[in-house]
Amino acid sequence: MRISAQLIEAETGAHLWADRFDGSLEDLFNLQDKVAASVAGVVEPALQAAETVRSARRPTSDLSAYDLYLRACAIYFPSHRRMREALALLEQAIRRDPQYGAALGLAGLCCTHLATDASAPDREAIRQKGIEFGRRAVEAAGDDPGVLADAALTLAVFGEDIDAMMLLVDRALALNPGYARGWHVSGFLRLWAGQTDLAMEHAAMALRLSPRAQAGMTSWLIGAALFFSRRFAEAIPRLRVAIEDTPGFQTPYRFLAACYAHMGRLDEARSTIARLRALTPEVTVNYPLPFRDPQHRELFLSGLRLALSETT
């Protein structure tokens, strides 16, 4: 049996997404579950993208809090280079509606990026602001899995108890097992907790549910998990994909350089560090790492030190 599914923009007739699912009648119920989970995972980001495009056509002066949130999404998700602009839009939305959970959650995520920016003069103030947004998002989340996941990721980055944050994202996934971004966030939390096998498993689930969403970030997640498992040769192609997909994101360069260094491929480590230097003067990490396992932190930092020793 084959089931086909399509998502069409009703106003314009534009084709947003389509897929097909094959299975046998003897396994009908499992096929139904597969279709439901896949459709839920893919339709949500497609709908958000369509709404973001629609919102971007409206004048800024006439935007509601929801419009401001969608404009921030349009900046945040394609690139990490305009975080302050996205955060400013979200703060406007929050002033209009202080209990706007989605805006609070995304504002916290913006702060996680800004707090690792070497050129930012206000990193500690941004960190405190991010913690506040994350905690307020938890209070406002209710049963919204997206807000719960964003809050868990933000607070985990800023050092809150990792077990409590994993419980938050587990709650999000219990509310919506087909939530691809929730599995993506869960993968990062497991990575930071030192659970590398679960990190890769949850990242793979996110890709199965929504192959087009955040593929680069998921590749970095899997690459980092392979790195911490000392599977360096397998980590390298994942990290390369992450760099090509999000060339402005600095962390995969550091992991790739450390990976090459641990393998003794020092020329490639030097080349990777040179590419990183073109993005930032801060080649070493000058902010608290989210990795709770001290052996994982040392593996990363020792590889980076070795790569840097070969470039000086």
C-alpha positions in Angstrom: 0.0 0.0 0.0 1.2 3.5 -0.8 0.0 6.7 1.0 0.7 10.1 -0.5 0.6 13.4 1.4 0.8 17.0 0.1 0.9 20.4 1.8 -0.6 23.2 -0.3 -0.8 26.9 0.4 -4.5 27.5 0.1 -4.4 31.2 -0.9 -1.9 30.7 -3.8 -2.0 27.0 -4.6 1.8 26.9 -4.0 3.2 23.4 -3.4 5.0 23.4 0.0 5.8 19.8 0.7 5.0 16.2 -0.5 6.1 12.7 0.4 4.9 9.1 0.0 5.0 6.2 2.4 5.0 2.5 1.4 4.1 -0.5 3.5 2.2 -3.7 3.6 -1.4 -4.2 4.8 -0.2 -6.7 7.3 1.7 -3.9 9.1 -1.0 -1.3 8.7 -0.9 0.2 12.2 2.8 0.7 12.2 2.5 2.4 8.8 -0.2 4.7 10.2 2.1 5.7 13.1 5.0 6.3 10.7 2.9 8.5 8.5 1.5 10.5 11.4 4.9 11.1 13.0 6.5 12.1 9.6 3.8 14.4 8.6 3.7 16.1 12.0 7.5 16.6 11.9 7.7 18.0 8.4 4.5 20.1 8.3 5.4 22.2 11.3 8.6 23.8 9.9 7.0 24.1 6.4 4.1 26.1 7.9 6.4 28.3 10.0 8.5 29.1 6.9 5.4 30.0 4.9 4.1 32.2 7.7 7.5 33.8 8.1 7.6 34.8 4.4 4.0 36.2 4.7 4.9 38.2 7.7 8.0 39.6 6.1 5.9 41.3 3.5 4.1 43.5 6.1 5.3 47.0 7.2 7.4 46.9 10.4 5.3 49.6 12.0 2.1 47.6 11.8 3.4 44.3 13.2 1.8 42.5 16.1 3.8 40.5 18.7 3.4 37.5 16.5 4.7 39.3 13.4 7.7 40.5 15.4 8.3 36.9 16.5 8.1 35.6 12.9 10.5 38.3 11.7 13.0 37.2 14.3 12.6 33.6 13.2 13.4 34.7 9.6 16.7 36.2 10.9 17.6 33.6 13.5 17.1 30.3 11.6 19.0 31.0 8.3 22.0 32.6 9.9 23.8 33.3 13.2 25.2 36.6 12.1 22.2 38.9 13.0 21.4 37.7 16.5 21.2 41.2 18.0 18.7 42.2 15.4 16.6 39.1 16.1 16.9 39.7 19.8 15.7 43.3 19.5 12.6 42.2 17.6 11.9 39.6 20.2 12.2 42.1 23.0 9.7 44.3 21.3 7.3 41.3 21.1 7.9 40.5 24.7 7.2 44.1 25.7 3.8 43.8 23.9 3.1 40.5 25.5 5.3 39.6 28.6 3.9 36.1 28.7 4.7 35.3 25.0 6.4 31.9 25.6 7.6 31.4 22.0 9.3 34.9 22.0 10.8 34.3 25.4 12.2 30.9 24.3 13.7 32.2 21.1 15.1 35.3 22.9 16.9 33.0 25.2 18.4 31.1 22.3 19.6 34.4 20.7 21.4 35.1 24.0 23.2 31.7 23.9 24.8 32.8 20.6 25.6 36.3 21.7 27.3 35.1 24.9 29.9 33.2 22.9 30.7 36.1 20.6 34.3 37.3 21.2 33.5 40.8 19.9 30.6 41.3 22.3 31.5 43.7 25.1 28.5 42.7 27.2 28.8 38.9 27.4 28.0 38.6 31.1 25.0 40.9 30.8 23.7 38.8 27.8 24.2 35.7 29.8 22.1 37.0 32.7 19.5 38.1 30.3 19.4 34.7 28.6 18.9 33.0 32.0 16.0 35.3 32.7 14.4 34.7 29.3 14.8 30.9 29.8 13.2 30.9 33.2 10.4 33.1 32.1 9.8 30.8 29.1 9.5 27.8 31.4 6.8 29.6 33.4 4.9 30.7 30.3 5.3 27.4 28.3 2.3 25.5 29.7 2.0 22.5 27.3 3.8 24.1 24.4 6.6 21.6 23.4 8.5 24.3 21.3 8.8 26.7 24.2 9.8 23.9 26.6 12.5 22.7 24.3 13.9 26.2 23.6 13.9 27.0 27.4 15.7 23.7 28.2 18.4 24.4 25.5 19.0 27.9 26.7 19.2 27.1 30.4 21.4 24.1 29.7 23.9 26.3 27.7 24.1 28.7 30.7 24.9 25.9 33.2 21.5 25.0 34.8 21.2 21.4 36.0 21.4 19.2 32.9 19.2 16.4 34.3 16.4 18.9 35.0 16.7 20.3 31.4 16.5 16.8 30.0 13.3 16.2 31.9 11.9 19.4 30.3 12.7 18.3 26.8 11.4 14.8 27.6 8.1 16.4 28.6 8.1 18.3 25.3 8.5 15.1 23.4 5.8 13.3 25.4 3.5 16.1 24.3 4.5 15.8 20.7 6.6 12.7 19.8 6.7 13.9 16.1 8.4 17.2 17.0 11.6 17.2 15.0 13.2 20.2 16.7 12.5 18.6 20.1 14.5 15.6 19.2 17.2 17.9 17.9 17.4 19.7 21.2 17.3 16.5 23.1 20.3 15.3 21.1 22.3 18.4 22.2 21.3 17.9 25.9 22.4 14.3 25.7 25.6 15.3 24.1 26.3 17.8 26.9 25.4 15.2 29.5 28.0 12.8 28.0 25.4 10.4 26.6 26.9 10.3 23.1 25.0 7.2 21.8 21.7 8.8 22.8 22.7 12.1 21.3 23.3 10.4 17.9 20.1 8.4 18.2 18.0 11.5 18.9 19.7 13.5 16.2 18.9 10.8 13.7 15.3 10.8 14.8 15.2 14.6 14.2 16.6 14.1 10.7 14.1 11.3 9.9 11.2 13.5 11.0 12.4 16.6 9.2 15.3 16.0 6.8 15.5 19.6 5.6 15.4 21.3 9.0 18.7 22.4 10.6 20.6 19.7 8.8 23.9 21.5 9.3 23.4 21.8 13.1 22.4 18.2 13.3 25.5 17.2 11.4 27.6 19.1 13.9 25.8 17.4 16.8 26.5 13.9 15.3 30.1 14.9 14.5 30.7 16.1 18.0 29.2 12.9 19.5 31.4 10.8 17.2 34.4 13.0 18.2 33.8 12.4 21.9 33.4 8.7 21.2 36.9 8.9 19.6 35.5 7.9 16.2 37.5 10.7 14.6 37.4 9.3 11.0 33.6 9.1 11.1 33.3 12.6 12.7 35.2 14.4 10.0 32.7 14.2 7.2 29.9 15.2 9.5 31.8 18.3 10.7 32.7 19.2 7.1 29.0 19.1 6.2 28.2 21.3 9.2 30.7 23.9 8.1 29.5 24.0 4.5 25.9 24.3 5.6 26.5 27.0 8.2 29.9 28.5 7.3 29.5 31.4 9.8 29.1 29.0 12.8 32.5 28.8 14.5 32.2 25.7 16.8 32.4 23.0 14.1 35.7 24.5 12.9 37.1 24.0 16.4 35.9 20.4 16.6 37.2 19.6 13.1 40.7 21.1 13.9 40.8 19.1 17.2 39.7 16.0 15.3 42.5 16.4 12.7 45.0 17.1 15.5 44.2 13.9 17.4 44.5 11.9 14.2 48.0 13.5 13.5 46.7 15.2 10.4 48.4 18.5 11.4 48.4 20.2 8.0 44.6 19.9 7.9 44.4 21.1 11.5 46.4 24.2 10.5 44.2 24.8 7.5 41.0 24.5 9.6 42.4 27.0 12.2 43.2 29.4 9.4 39.6 29.3 8.2 38.4 29.9 11.8 40.7 32.9 12.2 39.0 34.5 9.2 35.7 34.4 11.2 36.9 35.3 14.7 40.1 36.4 16.6 38.9 34.1 19.4 40.3 30.7 18.3 40.5 29.3 21.8 37.3 29.0 23.8 36.9 31.8 26.3 33.5 31.0 27.7 32.1 28.1 29.8 31.7 24.9 27.8 28.4 23.1 28.1 30.0 19.7 28.2 29.5 18.2 31.7 31.9 15.3 31.2 35.4 16.4 32.2 37.0 13.8 29.9 35.0 15.2 27.0 36.1 18.8 27.8 39.7 17.7 28.0 39.6 15.7 24.7 38.2 18.8 22.9 40.6 21.3 24.5 43.7 19.2 24.2 42.9 18.6 20.5 42.4 22.3 20.0 45.6 23.1 21.9 47.5 20.7 19.7 46.0 22.2 16.5 47.0 25.7 17.7 50.5 24.7 18.6 51.0 23.7 15.0 49.8 27.2 13.8 52.0 29.4 15.9 
